[in-house]
Amino acid sequence: MWTSERMSNAKNWLGLGVSLYFWGLMDLTTLALSGSARPLTKSQEDNLSDKLLLHQRMKRSWVWNQFFVLEEYTGTDPLYVGKLHSDMDRGDGSIKYILSGEGAGIVFTIDDTTGDIHAIQRLDREERSQYTLRAQALDRRTGRPMEPESEFIIKIQDINDNEPKFLDGPYVASVPEMSPVGTSVIQVTATDADDPTYGNSARVIYSILQGQPYFSVDSRTGLIRTALMNMDREAKDYYEVIIQAKDMGGQLGGLAGTTKVNITLSDVNDNPPRFPQKHYQMSVLESAPVSSTVGRVVAKDLDEGINAEMKYSFVDGDGLDVFDINTDPNYQVGIITVRKPLSFESKKSYTLKVEGTNPHLEMRFLNLGPFRDTTTVHISVEDVDEPPVFESSFYFVEVPEDVEIGTTIQIISASDPDVTNNSIRYSIDRSSDPGRFFYVDIATGALMTARPLDREDLSWHNITVLAVELNNPSQVGSVSVTVKVLDVNDNAPQFSRFYEAFVCENAKAGQLIQTVSAIDQDDPQGGQHFYYSLAPEAANNPNFTLRDNQDNTAWILTRRSGFRQHEQNTFYLPILIADNGRPMLSSTGTLTVHVCGCDDDGVVMSCNAEAYILPVSLSRGALTAILACIFVLLVLVLLILSMRRHRKQPYIIDEEENIHENIVRYDDEGGGEEDTEAFDIAAMWNPREAQVVVKSRQEMLPEIESLSRYVPQTCITDNNVHNYVLAKLYEADMDLWAPPFDSLQTYMFEGNGSVAESLSSLQSVTTDSDQSYDYLTDWGPRFKKLAEMYGVTEGNGALW
């Protein structure tokens, strides 16, 4: 329990503790209070007395003013901030005040005697809102601290010196056209650097300066919205809006900042497509190839991008299967192309109905009308001069190889597809028929054989027949004709190789000495089958016999024994080979059989019969040398005779080469009987007599086409005449010395065939020094001058 003495002691200690805490000498926490108050010990009392005396000497008593400084001071004198003062300062200047910390000596200065603090620079709260400094009081004489160092803060008081700024401006935004009123576009934000906790310097209000009545802005949030309904991009697609932000809550005197907002109306599909014209007129050549372009149609759409995409199609017309229409994705136009070949003669014009639609629709705009439109396209087909067209695109002909020359094997027919229907002339492309086996009639297109066909030499012919318009040779049509040459039995079988057999002298009767086989160039449908027999002249041959194996081979057997080389060392056995064709053809082949000497096992030892044929004293080498000498002597004799003949006769060019002395007459009525024999025109009108062998004539191959080149088109030539002419042409082709039918004949040749022989100076050179010209005196007065030059005068020098 607390007693009065204890209560009195506790009160004393509590009062002392409070005093000490106030003066900074001790904490209340050091004051020990307990349930029973105990008196202090002597040591405790002494320690407490020392502390009390020490703190009484170090007691401080700073006098502070409130340190707040307005920013943006613009005066010329330093700005007074505040004053530091210690109770120990008696005003005699013994105390020296020192300032340190942030901005000390640079931004802030202190009067070391009075303790006045001034700002010497212009302060900006937005750059720095407060400064932390330290102050100290020193004894000016000793420099000893009179007060402990103390820290204090100088705050910069804000003024409205910053306008709101749009740090993200200018802004770009987009909003769909035809948007409802109040549709959000974009939110703008302005920032004020002033102190938002002090006054209204940083309180911003938004307003719209430009862009009404299309847009509005929320004054507190800066959110921009549409303010007008049915804004049409096609009418105006770009808006420039200016937004203002003002501080001080928008009051008078507040600072303001602005920004620009560029707003674009994005497109929506609110416009249907429309064709600018309801009728299109186009034309196309009938020769236009498939997929070629005829023309273009376009439906205008005020929208853009995907909303302006078009799809074109045919919805009606008489050319739906002849033409196609496709959409160009780059330009959104409809391209009309040819789908099938055109013909002016079949159809001259077409009418089509084209529809253009938008594939991407928006349901809310369907009330603006159907998003499709139609137009009519008239297409005229223009006539062009086309080449002749054959009735068939390809001809295949089978012809037996024994067909006669001039036989018509196929009628090739072509016509002019144009309305004019010009006449057609036919010919063969000679590069496809280099052997000139065929001929085509220029007027009728009849394809005929011009040379004998041989399947074994060439079994297929691929020729090209040309058809040319008579009035326009540049228009040429062509068709391929494949001719297959069919086989006939026109080749007799022959030995497959040269056969040479050997028989031993000790051979026995019935011994096999050779197996023979045959080949046939023909190719019968039933296959080859050969029949073998000995030729009639060898049917009873006593030495050999033949056995037909019925497999296209035959065996040659000996008929006797006892062959001897010295009696006969070689036998020639004729063998008859026949085929199974219709008609049956046969040939005779010869088998050479040599008699040889053999050992007991049948191995050939020697087949040389020289010892039995040549004399003992004359070898084969000697005989060869004798024959060579005889041949050399014969050549020398012929050479001497030739030189003597050449010396006796002067060099004269023969009739065919003496071109300098020929006199060609074009107005001559003919060459007499020799000229009429060159070509019998009567034979053309009687083909049965055309089998007479024509005399050989001089060189030059006539052109087959030239026969029909001059034939009048109205003339229909008899087929027999064609056959005869083609046969004559073939004979001329085969006869290297035959002249063409239109060759010139020479009649007044004055060379070796005339009485005077050749008078050419080119042939006057001779090596005979004793040549006599006395015969010139017998030629009459017209050769008097020539006789005087070369002849010898008689009597008094006169020739006559």
Disulfide bonds with the S-S distance in Angstrom:
Cys504-Cys598 2.02
Cys596-Cys607 1.61
